[in-house]
Amino acid sequence: MIIELEKSDFYKCTEMVVSESHLEVPAVIYGNNPGRIFVDNKQSPRSGMIWLGNMDGFIFIGEADNLLFNREIKTYMDEVIAPEAIKLGLGDFEGSGHTPEWDQTITEIFEKETLISSGQRVYKLPEENFDQQTVPEISEDYSIVKVTSDIDQSNFKNKELLLHPLQEFWESPADCFAKGGIVYMAMKEAEIAAVIYTGFSYQNKHLIGIETDEQHQGRKLAQRLTYSYVQEALAKGIIMYWDVMEVNSPSIAVAEKSGFQRLFNYKVYEYSFVK
């Protein structure tokens, strides 16, 4: 039987956290970021699945060879999660394993689905790799602004570019700042052109997110924002990670130019909830 844990019981999954793997897992388990957890046993869970609070996917945790969990999770997905996801506007399942052992298991669990897989890379920044002396140059038309909880947004254009990720990854924008999140934006006059933000965090570790408005792409704003973010984060003793699709060469280029080194690769599996 699959059981959804109450937040007060998330601590029972702490032994499933793997060091130097998906930061989203401890971020949710320890309550820093929103999410839901489904397990095989309420008292002593051996395997589980995290539904990330930003509705951006599912991560399988714990023992990948738990036959009871593996048999029951697909039925639970079909009967409970898929209908709810569809109501929320989420038409596709996107899942991955917290450890490589889950790859084979996921393909077996969803063998009757038309499963598509793609590759992701996770990068980590060694402090010594960051060049603090060289500030990336951008057009004088743009300014870099540090975002705080009390910043006046009333005159901003394209505010959704800033607010959407903070509302998606956190309980609220205020929650992001209250938990030590870092946010910068590139502006052209009153228009928000690009933002960089803390997506997930756990202890002194941050997973970085970055978005650039289509009209302002190709102007090195992401590189400049990354510089500002990294500079502040290093001063605070924060360890940074960068999660990117293998086909997203512009984002990979920004990460590598900023000194990030590839830590590990993993697979994402996808199929449609809509039949």
C-alpha positions, 0 to 999 in steps of 0.5 A: 500500500502506498501512503502519503506522508504528513510533513511531520513524518518527512524525517523518516526518509532522511536515511534515503538521502544520498550525498552529492546527488539531487539537492531537491531530495534533502531540500524537500525531506528537511522542509526547506522547499515544498513537496510531497512524499509517497512511501511504502510504509509509514513507520519505516519506509524503505522506498518512496517517491517525491513529488516536487512542490514546483510540480516539476517532476518526481524523484524516486528514493530509497531501495530500488529493488523494493518489489512491494513498492514497485508493484504498487506505485504504478497503480497509485500513479494511475488512480491517484496522482495522474488525475490530480496532476491533470487537474493542476494542468500537469499533463506529463509524468517526468521522473528520475531516480535519486540513484542510478539503480532506479533507472532500470526499475523505472523502465520496468515500473512504467513498461506499459507506457510510451516512455521517453528518456533524456539526459541531465547534467549536474554541475558543482562549483569549486570555489577556486574555479571562480574568477572574481577579477573578471566581471563579464561585460554586458551592454550599458543598456542593462543594470544588475539589481539585487532583489530583496524581500522589500524591493518595490516591484510596482513599476517593473515590467515583465514582473512574471519573469521574477515572480513565477520561479519564486512562487513555483519553487518556494511557498512564496517569494518571501519564503525564498528570502526568509530561508537565505535564497539569493536573487538577482535580475538584469533590467533594461530601464523598468523591464526585467530581462533576466533573473537568477535565483535559488531554486532549492536549498539545503543547509549551505547548498544552493541549486541555481535557476536562471531564466532570460526573456526571449527578447533579451537572449544572446546578450550575456545577461546569464553570464553576468547574473551568474557572476553576481550570484556566485560572488555573494554566495561564496562570501556566505560560504554557500556551495552551488549546483547547476542542473541542466538538460544535456541539450541546453548548450547555452546554459551549459556554456554559462555554467562551464565559463563560470567555473562549474564542473560536471558532478554527475549525469542522470536520466529523466523519464517522461510519459503522458498522463493523458490517455 
